[in-house]
Protein backbone atom coordinates (compact mmCIF):
# COMPACT_ATOMS: atom_id res chain seq x y z
CA UNK A 1 0.00 0.00 0.00
CA UNK A 2 2.67 2.55 0.99
CA UNK A 3 4.83 2.53 -2.15
CA UNK A 4 1.70 2.93 -4.29
CA UNK A 5 0.63 5.98 -2.30
CA UNK A 6 4.11 7.45 -2.67
CA UNK A 7 3.84 7.14 -6.44
CA UNK A 8 0.28 8.49 -6.42
CA UNK A 9 1.26 11.66 -4.54
CA UNK A 10 4.84 12.01 -5.82
CA UNK A 11 6.32 11.76 -2.33
CA UNK A 12 9.10 9.70 -0.79
CA UNK A 13 7.90 6.80 1.34
CA UNK A 14 10.25 5.12 3.78
CA UNK A 15 9.18 1.67 4.94
CA UNK A 16 11.00 0.18 7.91
CA UNK A 17 10.30 -3.47 8.47
CA UNK A 18 11.91 -5.58 11.15
CA UNK A 19 10.99 -8.75 12.99
CA UNK A 20 8.20 -8.04 15.50
CA UNK A 21 10.49 -9.01 18.40
CA UNK A 22 12.95 -6.25 17.52
CA UNK A 23 10.28 -3.59 18.02
CA UNK A 24 9.84 -4.81 21.61
CA UNK A 25 13.49 -4.27 22.60
CA UNK A 26 14.80 -1.56 24.89
CA UNK A 27 17.12 -0.10 22.21
CA UNK A 28 14.09 0.41 19.94
CA UNK A 29 12.08 2.05 22.72
CA UNK A 30 14.94 4.52 23.33
CA UNK A 31 14.61 5.75 19.75
CA UNK A 32 11.39 7.52 20.69
CA UNK A 33 9.53 6.04 17.74
CA UNK A 34 5.92 4.84 17.99
CA UNK A 35 5.11 1.22 18.72
CA UNK A 36 4.81 -0.92 15.62
CA UNK A 37 2.88 -1.20 13.46
CA UNK A 38 2.73 2.55 13.02
CA UNK A 39 2.44 5.18 10.32
CA UNK A 40 4.01 8.62 10.66
CA UNK A 41 3.76 11.60 8.34
CA UNK A 42 6.59 13.92 9.23
CA UNK A 43 6.54 14.11 13.03
CA UNK A 44 2.82 13.25 13.31
CA UNK A 45 1.94 9.72 14.39
CA UNK A 46 -1.17 8.79 12.41
CA UNK A 47 -1.65 5.36 13.85
CA UNK A 48 0.24 3.30 16.41
CA UNK A 49 -0.15 -0.40 17.19
CA UNK A 50 -3.10 -0.61 14.80
CA UNK A 51 -4.05 -0.71 11.15
CA UNK A 52 -5.46 2.15 9.09
CA UNK A 53 -7.62 2.07 6.00
CA UNK A 54 -6.13 3.22 2.73
CA UNK A 55 -8.84 5.91 2.50
CA UNK A 56 -7.90 7.39 5.90
CA UNK A 57 -4.22 7.31 5.00
CA UNK A 58 -4.96 8.92 1.63
CA UNK A 59 -6.87 11.73 3.40
CA UNK A 60 -4.05 12.30 5.90
CA UNK A 61 -1.49 12.58 3.10
CA UNK A 62 -3.70 15.07 1.24
CA UNK A 63 -3.94 17.25 4.37
CA UNK A 64 -0.13 17.41 4.55
CA UNK A 65 0.37 18.41 0.91
C-alpha angles and dihedrals in degrees: 000000000000100000090049091053090049090055092044093055099030093240134130114256120197115198118193114192125177135156110287091243091061091060089058095057126108093239089057092048090053090060089073092229123141121266114271136288091047141143122211129185107198105315094334117104106216097181134359128192090355144075127257130206118248089240093056091046091048090052092049091052091049090053090055096050 
